[in-house]
Amino acid sequence: MKWEKEAVKVYEEAKEYVDTLCVPLSPISLKNAEIASRLANQNKSIHILANELERQYMGRIFLSPGYIYSQSSNFEEEVSKLNQWVKAIYQKEFPHIFYLTYDVKWKKVESYLDGTLIWIPASKIEDYQSRQAKEEIQNQMHQISELIRTFW
């Protein structure tokens, strides 16, 4: 289920079965065009993966809006903000919380997160309609799904 009007209605009726929250994490920076372009592409890719994950496990996973942060953030402070953000919004409704990211910096602070970090090596996808892109996304989805199922 997604953070959309129709899905929220369905969630209210079925929330006893929805036990997993998925939060995409996306850095932003406009320091230079190359970095901004790469991060924007990764943001698109992480949301495609998150949406596919939600579609695959509809009725079990709630897909949160993405958490956006500055690429130059102090990650110890960012962990505190993220934990507070999740707690304030979701108020311990979900026994399983997963954070999806391409940003390896989260690995250094993952033990402080109230949930499980799923770090994915950054993809080089440019054309999301290509067969190669769809295959890569499916491969990543398979691996992520396998990991999440171990927590259920």
N, CA, C and O atoms as a GROMACS GRO file, in nm:
protein
  608
    1MET      N    1   0.083  -0.116   0.000
    1MET     CA    2   0.000   0.000   0.000
    1MET      C    3   0.089   0.123   0.000
    1MET      O    4   0.196   0.126   0.061
    2LYS      N    5   0.041   0.224  -0.070
    2LYS     CA    6   0.119   0.346  -0.085
    2LYS      C    7   0.053   0.460  -0.010
    2LYS      O    8  -0.061   0.451   0.036
    3TRP      N    9   0.127   0.567   0.000
    3TRP     CA   10   0.076   0.688   0.060
    3TRP      C   11  -0.007   0.760  -0.046
    3TRP      O   12   0.033   0.864  -0.100
    4GLU      N   13  -0.123   0.702  -0.076
    4GLU     CA   14  -0.219   0.759  -0.169
    4GLU      C   15  -0.357   0.745  -0.109
    4GLU      O   16  -0.383   0.654  -0.030
    5LYS      N   17  -0.446   0.834  -0.146
    5LYS     CA   18  -0.578   0.841  -0.085
    5LYS      C   19  -0.649   0.706  -0.084
    5LYS      O   20  -0.698   0.662   0.020
    6GLU      N   21  -0.654   0.640  -0.197
    6GLU     CA   22  -0.725   0.513  -0.207
    6GLU      C   23  -0.658   0.404  -0.124
    6GLU      O   24  -0.726   0.324  -0.059
    7ALA      N   25  -0.526   0.402  -0.126
    7ALA     CA   26  -0.452   0.300  -0.051
    7ALA      C   27  -0.466   0.319   0.099
    7ALA      O   28  -0.469   0.221   0.174
    8VAL      N   29  -0.473   0.443   0.144
    8VAL     CA   30  -0.488   0.469   0.287
    8VAL      C   31  -0.622   0.416   0.336
    8VAL      O   32  -0.632   0.364   0.447
    9LYS      N   33  -0.725   0.430   0.254
    9LYS     CA   34  -0.857   0.375   0.290
    9LYS      C   35  -0.849   0.223   0.305
    9LYS      O   36  -0.901   0.166   0.401
   10VAL      N   37  -0.783   0.160   0.210
   10VAL     CA   38  -0.768   0.014   0.214
   10VAL      C   39  -0.684  -0.026   0.335
   10VAL      O   40  -0.714  -0.125   0.402
   11TYR      N   41  -0.579   0.051   0.363
   11TYR     CA   42  -0.492   0.024   0.478
   11TYR      C   43  -0.573   0.022   0.607
   11TYR      O   44  -0.556  -0.067   0.690
   12GLU      N   45  -0.659   0.119   0.624
   12GLU     CA   46  -0.739   0.128   0.747
   12GLU      C   47  -0.824   0.002   0.766
   12GLU      O   48  -0.846  -0.042   0.880
   13GLU      N   49  -0.871  -0.056   0.658
   13GLU     CA   50  -0.954  -0.176   0.666
   13GLU      C   51  -0.872  -0.303   0.687
   13GLU      O   52  -0.921  -0.402   0.742
   14ALA      N   53  -0.746  -0.299   0.644
   14ALA     CA   54  -0.664  -0.421   0.648
   14ALA      C   55  -0.535  -0.406   0.727
   14ALA      O   56  -0.444  -0.487   0.710
   15LYS      N   57  -0.524  -0.305   0.812
   15LYS     CA   58  -0.396  -0.277   0.876
   15LYS      C   59  -0.345  -0.389   0.966
   15LYS      O   60  -0.226  -0.393   0.996
   16GLU      N   61  -0.432  -0.478   1.010
   16GLU     CA   62  -0.384  -0.589   1.092
   16GLU      C   63  -0.293  -0.683   1.013
   16GLU      O   64  -0.216  -0.759   1.072
   17TYR      N   65  -0.302  -0.679   0.880
   17TYR     CA   66  -0.221  -0.767   0.795
   17TYR      C   67  -0.096  -0.696   0.741
   17TYR      O   68  -0.002  -0.762   0.695
   18VAL      N   69  -0.096  -0.564   0.746
   18VAL     CA   70   0.016  -0.486   0.692
   18VAL      C   71   0.115  -0.464   0.805
   18VAL      O   72   0.095  -0.380   0.893
   19ASP      N   73   0.223  -0.541   0.802
   19ASP     CA   74   0.318  -0.538   0.913
   19ASP      C   75   0.456  -0.485   0.876
   19ASP      O   76   0.548  -0.489   0.957
   20THR      N   77   0.470  -0.436   0.754
   20THR     CA   78   0.601  -0.397   0.706
   20THR      C   79   0.597  -0.258   0.644
   20THR      O   80   0.512  -0.228   0.560
   21LEU      N   81   0.689  -0.174   0.687
   21LEU     CA   82   0.702  -0.039   0.633
   21LEU      C   83   0.829  -0.033   0.550
   21LEU      O   84   0.934  -0.083   0.591
   22CYS      N   85   0.820   0.027   0.433
   22CYS     CA   86   0.936   0.044   0.345
   22CYS      C   87   0.956   0.194   0.323
   22CYS      O   88   0.864   0.263   0.278
   23VAL      N   89   1.076   0.243   0.353
   23VAL     CA   90   1.108   0.386   0.340
   23VAL      C   91   1.227   0.402   0.247
   23VAL      O   92   1.339   0.364   0.283
   24PRO      N   93   1.207   0.459   0.127
   24PRO     CA   94   1.320   0.489   0.040
   24PRO      C   95   1.398   0.610   0.094
   24PRO      O   96   1.338   0.708   0.137
   25LEU      N   97   1.530   0.602   0.092
   25LEU     CA   98   1.616   0.711   0.138
   25LEU      C   99   1.688   0.769   0.018
   25LEU      O  100   1.754   0.696  -0.057
   26SER      N  101   1.676   0.901  -0.001
   26SER     CA  102   1.735   0.963  -0.119
   26SER      C  103   1.811   1.090  -0.084
   26SER      O  104   1.753   1.184  -0.028
   27PRO      N  105   1.940   1.094  -0.116
   27PRO     CA  106   2.016   1.217  -0.095
   27PRO      C  107   1.990   1.317  -0.208
   27PRO      O  108   1.955   1.280  -0.320
   28ILE      N  109   2.008   1.443  -0.175
   28ILE     CA  110   1.995   1.548  -0.277
   28ILE      C  111   2.115   1.641  -0.266
   28ILE      O  112   2.164   1.668  -0.156
   29SER      N  113   2.162   1.688  -0.379
   29SER     CA  114   2.271   1.785  -0.384
   29SER      C  115   2.267   1.853  -0.520
   29SER      O  116   2.246   1.789  -0.622
   30LEU      N  117   2.286   1.982  -0.518
   30LEU     CA  118   2.293   2.057  -0.643
   30LEU      C  119   2.429   2.124  -0.660
   30LEU      O  120   2.442   2.225  -0.728
   31LYS      N  121   2.531   2.065  -0.595
   31LYS     CA  122   2.666   2.124  -0.600
   31LYS      C  123   2.720   2.133  -0.742
   31LYS      O  124   2.782   2.233  -0.779
   32ASN      N  125   2.697   2.029  -0.819
   32ASN     CA  126   2.733   2.035  -0.961
   32ASN      C  127   2.638   1.946  -1.040
   32ASN      O  128   2.573   1.858  -0.984
   33ALA      N  129   2.630   1.971  -1.168
   33ALA     CA  130   2.531   1.905  -1.254
   33ALA      C  131   2.550   1.753  -1.257
   33ALA      O  132   2.452   1.679  -1.259
   34GLU      N  133   2.674   1.707  -1.258
   34GLU     CA  134   2.699   1.563  -1.267
   34GLU      C  135   2.648   1.490  -1.142
   34GLU      O  136   2.582   1.386  -1.153
   35ILE      N  137   2.679   1.544  -1.025
   35ILE     CA  138   2.632   1.482  -0.900
   35ILE      C  139   2.480   1.490  -0.891
   35ILE      O  140   2.415   1.392  -0.855
   36ALA      N  141   2.424   1.605  -0.922
   36ALA     CA  142   2.279   1.622  -0.917
   36ALA      C  143   2.209   1.523  -1.010
   36ALA      O  144   2.108   1.463  -0.973
   37SER      N  145   2.262   1.507  -1.129
   37SER     CA  146   2.204   1.414  -1.226
   37SER      C  147   2.211   1.270  -1.176
   37SER      O  148   2.114   1.195  -1.188
   38ARG      N  149   2.325   1.232  -1.120
   38ARG     CA  150   2.342   1.095  -1.067
   38ARG      C  151   2.245   1.069  -0.953
   38ARG      O  152   2.181   0.964  -0.948
   39LEU      N  153   2.234   1.164  -0.861
   39LEU     CA  154   2.145   1.146  -0.746
   39LEU      C  155   1.998   1.145  -0.789
   39LEU      O  156   1.919   1.068  -0.735
   40ALA      N  157   1.963   1.228  -0.884
   40ALA     CA  158   1.825   1.229  -0.935
   40ALA      C  159   1.792   1.096  -1.000
   40ALA      O  160   1.682   1.044  -0.983
   41ASN      N  161   1.887   1.041  -1.074
   41ASN     CA  162   1.866   0.911  -1.137
   41ASN      C  163   1.854   0.800  -1.032
   41ASN      O  164   1.770   0.711  -1.046
   42GLN      N  165   1.935   0.806  -0.928
   42GLN     CA  166   1.926   0.707  -0.821
   42GLN      C  167   1.792   0.720  -0.748
   42GLN      O  168   1.733   0.620  -0.708
   43ASN      N  169   1.745   0.843  -0.729
   43ASN     CA  170   1.615   0.864  -0.666
   43ASN      C  171   1.505   0.797  -0.748
   43ASN      O  172   1.417   0.731  -0.693
   44LYS      N  173   1.511   0.815  -0.878
   44LYS     CA  174   1.411   0.752  -0.965
   44LYS      C  175   1.419   0.600  -0.953
   44LYS      O  176   1.317   0.533  -0.941
   45SER      N  177   1.539   0.548  -0.957
   45SER     CA  178   1.560   0.404  -0.951
   45SER      C  179   1.512   0.344  -0.818
   45SER      O  180   1.447   0.240  -0.817
   46ILE      N  181   1.544   0.410  -0.706
   46ILE     CA  182   1.505   0.356  -0.575
   46ILE      C  183   1.353   0.357  -0.562
   46ILE      O  184   1.296   0.268  -0.499
   47HIS      N  185   1.287   0.456  -0.621
   47HIS     CA  186   1.141   0.461  -0.615
   47HIS      C  187   1.078   0.356  -0.707
   47HIS      O  188   0.971   0.303  -0.676
   48ILE      N  189   1.141   0.327  -0.817
   48ILE     CA  190   1.092   0.218  -0.903
   48ILE      C  191   1.099   0.087  -0.826
   48ILE      O  192   1.004   0.009  -0.827
   49LEU      N  193   1.212   0.062  -0.761
   49LEU     CA  194   1.228  -0.060  -0.680
   49LEU      C  195   1.126  -0.065  -0.566
   49LEU      O  196   1.062  -0.168  -0.544
   50ALA      N  197   1.110   0.045  -0.496
   50ALA     CA  198   1.016   0.050  -0.384
   50ALA      C  199   0.873   0.027  -0.431
   50ALA      O  200   0.797  -0.045  -0.366
   51ASN      N  201   0.837   0.088  -0.542
   51ASN     CA  202   0.702   0.068  -0.595
   51ASN      C  203   0.679  -0.076  -0.639
   51ASN      O  204   0.570  -0.130  -0.619
   52GLU      N  205   0.780  -0.135  -0.698
   52GLU     CA  206   0.768  -0.276  -0.739
   52GLU      C  207   0.757  -0.367  -0.618
   52GLU      O  208   0.680  -0.463  -0.619
   53LEU      N  209   0.831  -0.337  -0.514
   53LEU     CA  210   0.825  -0.414  -0.390
   53LEU      C  211   0.684  -0.403  -0.330
   53LEU      O  212   0.627  -0.503  -0.287
   54GLU      N  213   0.631  -0.283  -0.326
   54GLU     CA  214   0.496  -0.262  -0.273
   54GLU      C  215   0.393  -0.336  -0.358
   54GLU      O  216   0.300  -0.397  -0.304
   55ARG      N  217   0.409  -0.330  -0.489
   55ARG     CA  218   0.315  -0.399  -0.578
   55ARG      C  219   0.319  -0.550  -0.556
   55ARG      O  220   0.216  -0.617  -0.552
   56GLN      N  221   0.439  -0.602  -0.541
   56GLN     CA  222   0.457  -0.746  -0.522
   56GLN      C  223   0.397  -0.794  -0.390
   56GLN      O  224   0.343  -0.904  -0.382
   57TYR      N  225   0.406  -0.711  -0.287
   57TYR     CA  226   0.357  -0.751  -0.154
   57TYR      C  227   0.242  -0.662  -0.107
   57TYR      O  228   0.231  -0.632   0.012
   58MET      N  229   0.158  -0.620  -0.198
   58MET     CA  230   0.044  -0.537  -0.161
   58MET      C  231  -0.039  -0.610  -0.056
   58MET      O  232  -0.067  -0.729  -0.069
   59GLY      N  233  -0.076  -0.538   0.046
   59GLY     CA  234  -0.150  -0.599   0.156
   59GLY      C  235  -0.059  -0.643   0.268
   59GLY      O  236  -0.107  -0.683   0.374
   60ARG      N  237   0.070  -0.634   0.247
   60ARG     CA  238   0.168  -0.672   0.350
   60ARG      C  239   0.265  -0.558   0.377
   60ARG      O  240   0.311  -0.540   0.490
   61ILE      N  241   0.296  -0.481   0.272
   61ILE     CA  242   0.393  -0.372   0.284
   61ILE      C  243   0.323  -0.237   0.264
   61ILE      O  244   0.240  -0.221   0.174
   62PHE      N  245   0.359  -0.142   0.350
   62PHE     CA  246   0.316  -0.004   0.333
   62PHE      C  247   0.437   0.075   0.285
   62PHE      O  248   0.540   0.076   0.351
   63LEU      N  249   0.423   0.141   0.170
   63LEU     CA  250   0.532   0.219   0.113
   63LEU      C  251   0.520   0.364   0.157
   63LEU      O  252   0.424   0.433   0.121
   64SER      N  253   0.616   0.409   0.233
   64SER     CA  254   0.620   0.546   0.282
   64SER      C  255   0.667   0.640   0.172
   64SER      O  256   0.736   0.598   0.079
   65PRO      N  257   0.629   0.766   0.181
   65PRO     CA  258   0.696   0.864   0.094
   65PRO      C  259   0.845   0.860   0.125
   65PRO      O  260   0.885   0.827   0.236
   66GLY      N  261   0.925   0.893   0.029
   66GLY     CA  262   1.070   0.889   0.048
   66GLY      C  263   1.120   0.990   0.149
   66GLY      O  264   1.062   1.098   0.166
   67TYR      N  265   1.228   0.955   0.215
   67TYR     CA  266   1.295   1.044   0.309
   67TYR      C  267   1.410   1.109   0.233
   67TYR      O  268   1.502   1.040   0.188
   68ILE      N  269   1.404   1.241   0.220
   68ILE     CA  270   1.505   1.316   0.145
   68ILE      C  271   1.598   1.385   0.244
   68ILE      O  272   1.553   1.441   0.344
   69TYR      N  273   1.727   1.381   0.215
   69TYR     CA  274   1.826   1.444   0.302
   69TYR      C  275   1.940   1.499   0.216
   69TYR      O  276   1.958   1.458   0.102
   70SER      N  277   2.013   1.590   0.272
   70SER     CA  278   2.127   1.648   0.202
   70SER      C  279   2.241   1.546   0.194
   70SER      O  280   2.270   1.478   0.292
   71GLN      N  281   2.303   1.538   0.080
   71GLN     CA  282   2.414   1.445   0.063
   71GLN      C  283   2.528   1.475   0.160
   71GLN      O  284   2.603   1.385   0.197
   72SER      N  285   2.541   1.600   0.200
   72SER     CA  286   2.650   1.637   0.291
   72SER      C  287   2.608   1.633   0.438
   72SER      O  288   2.677   1.688   0.523
   73SER      N  289   2.496   1.569   0.467
   73SER     CA  290   2.446   1.560   0.605
   73SER      C  291   2.544   1.492   0.698
   73SER      O  292   2.626   1.410   0.657
   74ASN      N  293   2.532   1.528   0.825
   74ASN     CA  294   2.598   1.454   0.932
   74ASN      C  295   2.507   1.334   0.957
   74ASN      O  296   2.393   1.350   1.000
   75PHE      N  297   2.556   1.215   0.931
   75PHE     CA  298   2.469   1.097   0.934
   75PHE      C  299   2.426   1.056   1.074
   75PHE      O  300   2.322   0.994   1.091
   76GLU      N  301   2.505   1.091   1.175
   76GLU     CA  302   2.460   1.063   1.312
   76GLU      C  303   2.335   1.146   1.342
   76GLU      O  304   2.240   1.096   1.402
   77GLU      N  305   2.336   1.273   1.302
   77GLU     CA  306   2.219   1.358   1.320
   77GLU      C  307   2.103   1.311   1.232
   77GLU      O  308   1.987   1.315   1.273
   78GLU      N  309   2.136   1.267   1.111
   78GLU     CA  310   2.032   1.222   1.018
   78GLU      C  311   1.962   1.097   1.070
   78GLU      O  312   1.841   1.083   1.051
   79VAL      N  313   2.035   1.007   1.134
   79VAL     CA  314   1.974   0.888   1.194
   79VAL      C  315   1.872   0.930   1.299
   79VAL      O  316   1.761   0.877   1.303
   80SER      N  317   1.910   1.024   1.383
   80SER     CA  318   1.820   1.072   1.487
   80SER      C  319   1.693   1.131   1.425
   80SER      O  320   1.582   1.102   1.470
   81LYS      N  321   1.710   1.214   1.323
   81LYS     CA  322   1.594   1.274   1.254
   81LYS      C  323   1.505   1.166   1.191
   81LYS      O  324   1.383   1.170   1.204
   82LEU      N  325   1.569   1.071   1.124
   82LEU     CA  326   1.494   0.965   1.056
   82LEU      C  327   1.417   0.880   1.157
   82LEU      O  328   1.299   0.850   1.137
   83ASN      N  329   1.483   0.842   1.265
   83ASN     CA  330   1.414   0.763   1.368
   83ASN      C  331   1.296   0.840   1.427
   83ASN      O  332   1.189   0.783   1.448
   84GLN      N  333   1.315   0.968   1.452
   84GLN     CA  334   1.206   1.050   1.506
   84GLN      C  335   1.094   1.064   1.404
   84GLN      O  336   0.976   1.058   1.440
   85TRP      N  337   1.129   1.082   1.278
   85TRP     CA  338   1.032   1.097   1.170
   85TRP      C  339   0.945   0.972   1.159
   85TRP      O  340   0.822   0.981   1.153
   86VAL      N  341   1.009   0.855   1.157
   86VAL     CA  342   0.934   0.729   1.147
   86VAL      C  343   0.847   0.708   1.270
   86VAL      O  344   0.731   0.669   1.259
   87LYS      N  345   0.902   0.733   1.387
   87LYS     CA  346   0.825   0.714   1.511
   87LYS      C  347   0.705   0.808   1.517
   87LYS      O  348   0.596   0.766   1.553
   88ALA      N  349   0.725   0.934   1.481
   88ALA     CA  350   0.616   1.033   1.487
   88ALA      C  351   0.505   1.001   1.387
   88ALA      O  352   0.387   1.017   1.419
   89ILE      N  353   0.542   0.958   1.270
   89ILE     CA  354   0.441   0.934   1.166
   89ILE      C  355   0.375   0.798   1.182
   89ILE      O  356   0.253   0.787   1.172
   90TYR      N  357   0.454   0.697   1.205
   90TYR     CA  358   0.401   0.561   1.203
   90TYR      C  359   0.374   0.502   1.340
   90TYR      O  360   0.312   0.397   1.352
   91GLN      N  361   0.421   0.568   1.445
   91GLN     CA  362   0.390   0.534   1.583
   91GLN      C  363   0.391   0.384   1.613
   91GLN      O  364   0.297   0.330   1.672
   92LYS      N  365   0.495   0.319   1.574
   92LYS     CA  366   0.515   0.176   1.602
   92LYS      C  367   0.403   0.088   1.548
   92LYS      O  368   0.370  -0.015   1.609
   93GLU      N  369   0.345   0.126   1.436
   93GLU     CA  370   0.241   0.045   1.373
   93GLU      C  371   0.299  -0.076   1.301
   93GLU      O  372   0.228  -0.172   1.273
   94PHE      N  373   0.427  -0.071   1.272
   94PHE     CA  374   0.488  -0.173   1.189
   94PHE      C  375   0.601  -0.244   1.262
   94PHE      O  376   0.699  -0.180   1.301
   95PRO      N  377   0.589  -0.376   1.283
   95PRO     CA  378   0.698  -0.448   1.347
   95PRO      C  379   0.824  -0.459   1.259
   95PRO      O  380   0.934  -0.478   1.310
   96HIS      N  381   0.805  -0.445   1.128
   96HIS     CA  382   0.918  -0.455   1.035
   96HIS      C  383   0.931  -0.324   0.959
   96HIS      O  384   0.838  -0.280   0.891
   97ILE      N  385   1.048  -0.261   0.971
   97ILE     CA  386   1.076  -0.137   0.900
   97ILE      C  387   1.203  -0.157   0.819
   97ILE      O  388   1.306  -0.198   0.872
   98PHE      N  389   1.194  -0.127   0.690
   98PHE     CA  390   1.308  -0.141   0.600
   98PHE      C  391   1.336  -0.008   0.532
   98PHE      O  392   1.245   0.059   0.484
   99TYR      N  393   1.462   0.028   0.530
   99TYR     CA  394   1.508   0.149   0.463
   99TYR      C  395   1.583   0.106   0.338
   99TYR      O  396   1.679   0.029   0.347
  100LEU      N  397   1.542   0.155   0.222
  100LEU     CA  398   1.608   0.122   0.096
  100LEU      C  399   1.697   0.239   0.054
  100LEU      O  400   1.652   0.353   0.052
  101THR      N  401   1.822   0.210   0.021
  101THR     CA  402   1.912   0.317  -0.021
  101THR      C  403   2.023   0.265  -0.111
  101THR      O  404   2.061   0.149  -0.107
  102TYR      N  405   2.072   0.356  -0.194
  102TYR     CA  406   2.194   0.332  -0.271
  102TYR      C  407   2.314   0.396  -0.202
  102TYR      O  408   2.428   0.370  -0.239
  103ASP      N  409   2.288   0.478  -0.101
  103ASP     CA  410   2.393   0.556  -0.035
  103ASP      C  411   2.466   0.472   0.071
  103ASP      O  412   2.410   0.440   0.176
  104VAL      N  413   2.589   0.436   0.042
  104VAL     CA  414   2.667   0.349   0.129
  104VAL      C  415   2.698   0.416   0.264
  104VAL      O  416   2.733   0.347   0.360
  105LYS      N  417   2.687   0.547   0.273
  105LYS     CA  418   2.714   0.616   0.399
  105LYS      C  419   2.622   0.568   0.512
  105LYS      O  420   2.660   0.574   0.629
  106TRP      N  421   2.504   0.522   0.478
  106TRP     CA  422   2.411   0.472   0.581
  106TRP      C  423   2.465   0.346   0.648
  106TRP      O  424   2.429   0.318   0.763
  107LYS      N  425   2.550   0.271   0.580
  107LYS     CA  426   2.605   0.148   0.638
  107LYS      C  427   2.684   0.177   0.767
  107LYS      O  428   2.684   0.095   0.858
  108LYS      N  429   2.749   0.291   0.774
  108LYS     CA  430   2.828   0.326   0.892
  108LYS      C  431   2.743   0.351   1.015
  108LYS      O  432   2.792   0.339   1.128
  109VAL      N  433   2.617   0.384   0.996
  109VAL     CA  434   2.530   0.419   1.109
  109VAL      C  435   2.407   0.329   1.118
  109VAL      O  436   2.315   0.356   1.196
  110GLU      N  437   2.405   0.223   1.041
  110GLU     CA  438   2.284   0.140   1.035
  110GLU      C  439   2.246   0.078   1.169
  110GLU      O  440   2.128   0.053   1.193
  111SER      N  441   2.343   0.054   1.256
  111SER     CA  442   2.309  -0.008   1.385
  111SER      C  443   2.227   0.086   1.474
  111SER      O  444   2.166   0.041   1.571
  112TYR      N  445   2.224   0.213   1.441
  112TYR     CA  446   2.147   0.310   1.519
  112TYR      C  447   2.007   0.333   1.463
  112TYR      O  448   1.926   0.403   1.524
  113LEU      N  449   1.978   0.275   1.349
  113LEU     CA  450   1.846   0.291   1.288
  113LEU      C  451   1.743   0.203   1.358
  113LEU      O  452   1.773   0.090   1.397
  114ASP      N  453   1.623   0.255   1.374
  114ASP     CA  454   1.512   0.176   1.425
  114ASP      C  455   1.450   0.102   1.307
  114ASP      O  456   1.342   0.139   1.260
  115GLY      N  457   1.516   0.002   1.261
  115GLY     CA  458   1.472  -0.074   1.145
  115GLY      C  459   1.592  -0.136   1.078
  115GLY      O  460   1.704  -0.132   1.130
  116THR      N  461   1.568  -0.193   0.962
  116THR     CA  462   1.672  -0.264   0.889
  116THR      C  463   1.708  -0.189   0.762
  116THR      O  464   1.620  -0.153   0.683
  117LEU      N  465   1.836  -0.164   0.743
  117LEU     CA  466   1.884  -0.098   0.622
  117LEU      C  467   1.906  -0.200   0.512
  117LEU      O  468   1.968  -0.304   0.534
  118ILE      N  469   1.856  -0.169   0.396
  118ILE     CA  470   1.886  -0.250   0.278
  118ILE      C  471   1.963  -0.161   0.182
  118ILE      O  472   1.907  -0.076   0.114
  119TRP      N  473   2.094  -0.182   0.181
  119TRP     CA  474   2.180  -0.106   0.091
  119TRP      C  475   2.192  -0.183  -0.039
  119TRP      O  476   2.219  -0.303  -0.041
  120ILE      N  477   2.170  -0.111  -0.148
  120ILE     CA  478   2.174  -0.170  -0.281
  120ILE      C  479   2.287  -0.102  -0.357
  120ILE      O  480   2.292   0.021  -0.360
  121PRO      N  481   2.376  -0.177  -0.419
  121PRO     CA  482   2.478  -0.112  -0.502
  121PRO      C  483   2.412  -0.027  -0.610
  121PRO      O  484   2.316  -0.071  -0.674
  122ALA      N  485   2.461   0.093  -0.629
  122ALA     CA  486   2.401   0.187  -0.724
  122ALA      C  487   2.400   0.130  -0.865
  122ALA      O  488   2.497   0.071  -0.912
  123SER      N  489   2.288   0.148  -0.929
  123SER     CA  490   2.275   0.099  -1.066
  123SER      C  491   2.318   0.208  -1.163
  123SER      O  492   2.325   0.326  -1.128
  124LYS      N  493   2.346   0.166  -1.282
  124LYS     CA  494   2.387   0.260  -1.388
  124LYS      C  495   2.276   0.271  -1.493
  124LYS      O  496   2.303   0.306  -1.608
  125ILE      N  497   2.155   0.243  -1.453
  125ILE     CA  498   2.043   0.247  -1.547
  125ILE      C  499   2.020   0.390  -1.594
  125ILE      O  500   2.015   0.483  -1.513
  126GLU      N  501   2.007   0.406  -1.722
  126GLU     CA  502   1.973   0.536  -1.780
  126GLU      C  503   1.837   0.529  -1.848
  126GLU      O  504   1.755   0.619  -1.834
  127ASP      N  505   1.814   0.422  -1.922
  127ASP     CA  506   1.688   0.405  -1.995
  127ASP      C  507   1.605   0.300  -1.922
  127ASP      O  508   1.630   0.180  -1.936
  128TYR      N  509   1.506   0.344  -1.845
  128TYR     CA  510   1.428   0.254  -1.761
  128TYR      C  511   1.330   0.169  -1.840
  128TYR      O  512   1.267   0.079  -1.785
  129GLN      N  513   1.316   0.197  -1.969
  129GLN     CA  514   1.227   0.117  -2.052
  129GLN      C  515   1.300   0.003  -2.124
  129GLN      O  516   1.236  -0.082  -2.187
  130SER      N  517   1.432   0.001  -2.115
  130SER     CA  518   1.509  -0.101  -2.186
  130SER      C  519   1.493  -0.238  -2.120
  130SER      O  520   1.460  -0.248  -2.001
  131ARG      N  521   1.515  -0.340  -2.196
  131ARG     CA  522   1.509  -0.478  -2.145
  131ARG      C  523   1.614  -0.500  -2.037
  131ARG      O  524   1.587  -0.565  -1.937
  132GLN      N  525   1.733  -0.445  -2.058
  132GLN     CA  526   1.841  -0.459  -1.961
  132GLN      C  527   1.802  -0.396  -1.827
  132GLN      O  528   1.828  -0.454  -1.721
  133ALA      N  529   1.741  -0.279  -1.830
  133ALA     CA  530   1.699  -0.211  -1.707
  133ALA      C  531   1.594  -0.294  -1.634
  133ALA      O  532   1.601  -0.310  -1.513
  134LYS      N  533   1.498  -0.344  -1.707
  134LYS     CA  534   1.392  -0.424  -1.646
  134LYS      C  535   1.450  -0.552  -1.583
  134LYS      O  536   1.405  -0.594  -1.477
  135GLU      N  537   1.547  -0.613  -1.649
  135GLU     CA  538   1.612  -0.732  -1.594
  135GLU      C  539   1.689  -0.699  -1.467
  135GLU      O  540   1.684  -0.774  -1.369
  136GLU      N  541   1.760  -0.587  -1.468
  136GLU     CA  542   1.838  -0.548  -1.349
  136GLU      C  543   1.744  -0.521  -1.232
  136GLU      O  544   1.771  -0.564  -1.119
  137ILE      N  545   1.636  -0.451  -1.257
  137ILE     CA  546   1.540  -0.423  -1.151
  137ILE      C  547   1.478  -0.552  -1.098
  137ILE      O  548   1.461  -0.566  -0.977
  138GLN      N  549   1.446  -0.645  -1.186
  138GLN     CA  550   1.392  -0.773  -1.141
  138GLN      C  551   1.493  -0.851  -1.058
  138GLN      O  552   1.456  -0.914  -0.959
  139ASN      N  553   1.620  -0.847  -1.097
  139ASN     CA  554   1.724  -0.915  -1.018
  139ASN      C  555   1.737  -0.852  -0.880
  139ASN      O  556   1.746  -0.923  -0.780
  140GLN      N  557   1.738  -0.720  -0.874
  140GLN     CA  558   1.745  -0.652  -0.745
  140GLN      C  559   1.621  -0.684  -0.661
  140GLN      O  560   1.631  -0.706  -0.541
  141MET      N  561   1.505  -0.685  -0.725
  141MET     CA  562   1.380  -0.715  -0.656
  141MET      C  563   1.385  -0.855  -0.595
  141MET      O  564   1.342  -0.875  -0.481
  142HIS      N  565   1.435  -0.949  -0.668
  142HIS     CA  566   1.444  -1.086  -0.619
  142HIS      C  567   1.529  -1.091  -0.493
  142HIS      O  568   1.491  -1.154  -0.394
  143GLN      N  569   1.644  -1.026  -0.495
  143GLN     CA  570   1.734  -1.026  -0.380
  143GLN      C  571   1.672  -0.954  -0.260
  143GLN      O  572   1.682  -1.002  -0.147
  144ILE      N  573   1.610  -0.839  -0.283
  144ILE     CA  574   1.547  -0.764  -0.175
  144ILE      C  575   1.431  -0.844  -0.116
  144ILE      O  576   1.416  -0.851   0.006
  145SER      N  577   1.350  -0.903  -0.201
  145SER     CA  578   1.236  -0.983  -0.156
  145SER      C  579   1.281  -1.100  -0.069
  145SER      O  580   1.222  -1.129   0.035
  146GLU      N  581   1.386  -1.166  -0.114
  146GLU     CA  582   1.440  -1.278  -0.038
  146GLU      C  583   1.484  -1.234   0.101
  146GLU      O  584   1.457  -1.303   0.200
  147LEU      N  585   1.550  -1.120   0.109
  147LEU     CA  586   1.596  -1.069   0.238
  147LEU      C  587   1.477  -1.033   0.328
  147LEU      O  588   1.474  -1.071   0.445
  148ILE      N  589   1.380  -0.962   0.275
  148ILE     CA  590   1.266  -0.920   0.356
  148ILE      C  591   1.187  -1.041   0.407
  148ILE      O  592   1.142  -1.042   0.521
  149ARG      N  593   1.172  -1.140   0.324
  149ARG     CA  594   1.097  -1.260   0.366
  149ARG      C  595   1.164  -1.331   0.484
  149ARG      O  596   1.096  -1.400   0.560
  150THR      N  597   1.295  -1.315   0.501
  150THR     CA  598   1.361  -1.378   0.616
  150THR      C  599   1.318  -1.315   0.748
  150THR      O  600   1.334  -1.377   0.853
  151PHE      N  601   1.264  -1.194   0.744
  151PHE     CA  602   1.219  -1.126   0.865
  151PHE      C  603   1.075  -1.161   0.901
  151PHE      O  604   1.031  -1.134   1.013
  152TRP      N  605   1.001  -1.219   0.809
  152TRP     CA  606   0.858  -1.250   0.832
  152TRP      C  607   0.842  -1.381   0.900
  152TRP      O  608   0.729  -1.423   0.928
   0.00000   0.00000   0.00000
